[in-house]
């Protein structure tokens, strides 16, 4: 399985309401299964995480923490460009597939089509608006900010296009919503002179 896509799936599961539903866990009386294992539900029939289902938030932390920490400080560097490999590829093979040495050297990324605007939008939501608040670690603002800066430097439409300097992506309204929520959560990201950046204040 492609590691980056797997991480995004983990984020989607971790941030779902079902993963954080506070209630007492009971085994489902019906034939409900997930991946061949009985589903765990609360007394009102809502799906709970398999990891410590009786502890609200435990499943979220169990999944989100290692994924977030990997993105923040465990991502290998591509030896040719000097960039973190999530900047140059949508996916890469983990050490369990290619070995720890190749993974650490940043040579396990694959040449699949990337959609960075989608990834950065999702990680603004997941890292800045969600996990940063949950963990109290403001370092995730810098991680997501670096992604947005990289997109502005390397991922905008050419000068001759009808909309020059725009982020090229296949998103419709959802990405913009994530970015605007990020700007609201991190005023320092707002352009200078707009009155929203703290540097504009007298």
C-alpha positions as CSV (number, residue, x, y, z in Angstrom):
1,X,0.0,0.0,0.0
2,X,1.2,3.5,-0.8
3,X,2.4,5.0,2.5
4,X,1.3,8.6,1.8
5,X,-2.2,7.5,0.7
6,X,-2.4,5.3,3.8
7,X,-1.5,8.2,6.1
8,X,-4.3,10.3,4.5
9,X,-6.8,7.4,5.1
10,X,-5.7,7.3,8.7
11,X,-6.3,11.0,9.1
12,X,-9.8,10.6,7.6
13,X,-10.6,7.8,10.0
14,X,-9.0,9.6,13.0
15,X,-10.9,12.8,12.5
16,X,-14.3,11.2,12.1
17,X,-17.0,11.7,14.7
18,X,-17.3,7.9,15.1
19,X,-13.6,7.7,16.2
20,X,-14.3,10.2,19.0
21,X,-17.8,9.4,20.1
22,X,-18.0,9.5,23.9
23,X,-20.0,6.6,25.2
24,X,-19.8,3.2,26.8
25,X,-18.7,0.4,24.5
26,X,-20.8,-2.7,24.0
27,X,-20.4,-5.4,21.4
28,X,-23.0,-5.1,18.6
29,X,-25.8,-7.7,18.8
30,X,-26.1,-7.9,15.0
31,X,-23.9,-9.5,12.4
32,X,-22.1,-6.2,11.8
33,X,-18.4,-6.6,10.9
34,X,-15.5,-4.4,9.8
35,X,-12.6,-6.0,8.0
36,X,-13.9,-9.4,9.2
37,X,-14.0,-8.4,12.9
38,X,-17.1,-7.6,14.9
39,X,-18.0,-3.9,15.0
40,X,-17.9,-2.3,18.4
41,X,-20.8,0.1,19.1
42,X,-22.0,2.2,22.0
43,X,-25.3,1.8,23.8
44,X,-27.0,3.9,21.1
45,X,-25.6,1.9,18.2
46,X,-22.9,4.3,17.2
47,X,-19.7,2.8,15.8
48,X,-16.6,3.1,18.2
49,X,-12.9,2.7,17.6
50,X,-11.4,-0.8,18.2
51,X,-8.6,0.8,20.3
52,X,-9.7,1.4,23.8
53,X,-13.3,2.1,22.7
54,X,-14.4,2.9,26.3
55,X,-12.0,5.9,26.5
56,X,-13.2,8.9,24.5
57,X,-10.5,10.2,22.2
58,X,-8.1,7.3,22.7
59,X,-8.6,6.0,19.2
60,X,-8.1,9.4,17.7
61,X,-4.8,9.9,19.6
62,X,-3.6,6.4,18.8
63,X,-4.0,7.0,15.0
64,X,-3.4,10.7,14.6
65,X,-0.2,11.0,16.8
66,X,2.2,8.8,14.9
67,X,0.9,10.0,11.5
68,X,1.2,13.7,12.5
69,X,4.7,13.2,14.1
70,X,5.9,11.4,11.0
71,X,4.8,14.3,8.7
72,X,6.4,16.8,11.2
73,X,9.8,15.2,11.8
74,X,10.0,11.7,10.2
75,X,9.7,12.4,6.5
76,X,12.9,11.5,4.5
77,X,14.6,14.0,2.2
78,X,15.0,13.4,-1.5
79,X,18.8,13.2,-2.1
80,X,18.5,14.9,-5.6
81,X,16.3,17.9,-4.8
82,X,16.9,18.2,-1.0
83,X,13.2,18.4,-0.5
84,X,11.0,16.4,1.8
85,X,9.6,13.6,-0.4
86,X,6.0,14.6,0.1
87,X,6.9,17.7,-1.9
88,X,7.9,15.8,-5.0
89,X,5.7,12.7,-4.9
90,X,2.2,11.7,-3.8
91,X,3.4,8.4,-2.4
92,X,6.4,6.4,-1.3
93,X,7.2,2.9,-0.1
94,X,7.9,2.5,3.6
95,X,10.8,0.7,5.2
96,X,8.8,-2.4,5.5
97,X,8.7,-2.6,1.7
98,X,12.2,-1.4,0.6
99,X,14.3,-1.5,3.7
100,X,15.2,1.1,6.3
101,X,18.4,2.3,4.6
102,X,16.7,3.1,1.2
103,X,13.8,4.7,3.1
104,X,16.1,6.9,5.2
105,X,18.0,8.0,2.0
106,X,14.7,9.2,0.5
107,X,14.9,7.0,-2.6
108,X,11.6,5.1,-2.2
109,X,9.2,7.7,-3.7
110,X,7.2,6.8,-6.8
111,X,6.5,8.7,-9.9
112,X,2.7,8.9,-9.6
113,X,0.7,12.0,-10.4
114,X,0.6,14.3,-7.4
115,X,-2.3,16.6,-6.3
116,X,-0.5,18.8,-3.8
117,X,-3.2,21.4,-3.5
118,X,-5.5,18.7,-2.3
119,X,-3.0,17.3,0.1
120,X,-2.0,20.7,1.6
121,X,-5.7,21.6,2.0
122,X,-6.3,18.4,3.9
123,X,-3.3,18.8,6.1
124,X,-4.2,22.5,6.9
125,X,-7.4,21.0,8.2
126,X,-5.9,17.9,9.8
127,X,-2.7,19.4,11.3
128,X,-3.5,23.0,12.0
129,X,-7.2,23.1,12.8
130,X,-7.5,19.6,14.4
131,X,-4.4,17.9,15.6
132,X,-2.6,21.1,16.7
133,X,-5.6,22.0,18.9
134,X,-5.8,18.4,20.3
135,X,-2.1,18.1,21.0
136,X,-1.2,21.7,21.9
137,X,1.8,21.6,19.6
138,X,1.9,24.8,17.6
139,X,4.8,23.5,15.6
140,X,2.3,22.1,13.2
141,X,1.5,25.6,12.0
142,X,5.1,25.8,10.6
143,X,4.7,22.4,9.0
144,X,1.6,23.4,7.1
145,X,2.9,26.8,6.4
146,X,5.9,25.3,4.7
147,X,3.6,23.3,2.5
148,X,1.6,26.4,1.5
149,X,4.8,28.4,0.8
150,X,6.1,25.5,-1.4
151,X,2.8,25.5,-3.4
152,X,3.0,29.3,-4.0
153,X,6.6,28.9,-5.2
154,X,6.2,25.8,-7.4
155,X,2.6,25.1,-8.0
156,X,0.7,28.0,-9.6
157,X,-0.6,28.4,-13.1
158,X,1.7,30.1,-15.8
159,X,1.7,33.8,-16.4
160,X,0.0,33.4,-19.8
161,X,-3.0,31.6,-18.5
162,X,-6.4,33.3,-18.1
163,X,-6.0,33.0,-14.3
164,X,-2.3,33.4,-13.8
165,X,-0.6,32.6,-10.5
166,X,-3.5,30.4,-9.3
167,X,-3.2,27.1,-7.5
168,X,-3.9,24.4,-10.0
169,X,-6.0,21.6,-8.6
170,X,-9.1,19.5,-9.3
171,X,-10.8,20.8,-6.2
172,X,-14.0,22.8,-6.3
173,X,-15.1,24.6,-3.1
174,X,-13.7,22.3,-0.4
175,X,-10.0,23.2,-0.7
176,X,-10.8,27.0,-0.5
177,X,-12.8,26.4,2.7
178,X,-9.9,24.6,4.3
179,X,-7.5,27.4,3.4
180,X,-9.8,30.1,4.6
181,X,-10.3,28.3,7.9
182,X,-6.5,28.0,8.2
183,X,-6.2,31.7,7.7
184,X,-8.7,32.3,10.4
185,X,-6.9,30.0,12.8
186,X,-3.4,31.4,11.9
187,X,-3.6,35.2,11.4
188,X,0.1,35.3,10.5
189,X,-0.7,33.6,7.2
190,X,-3.0,36.5,6.1
191,X,-1.3,38.8,3.5
192,X,0.3,41.9,4.9
193,X,-1.8,45.0,4.5
194,X,-5.1,43.2,4.7
195,X,-5.7,44.2,8.4
196,X,-5.8,40.5,9.4
197,X,-2.1,39.9,9.8
198,X,-0.9,40.8,13.3
199,X,2.0,42.8,11.7
200,X,-0.6,45.2,10.4
201,X,-1.7,46.2,13.9
202,X,-0.2,49.5,15.3
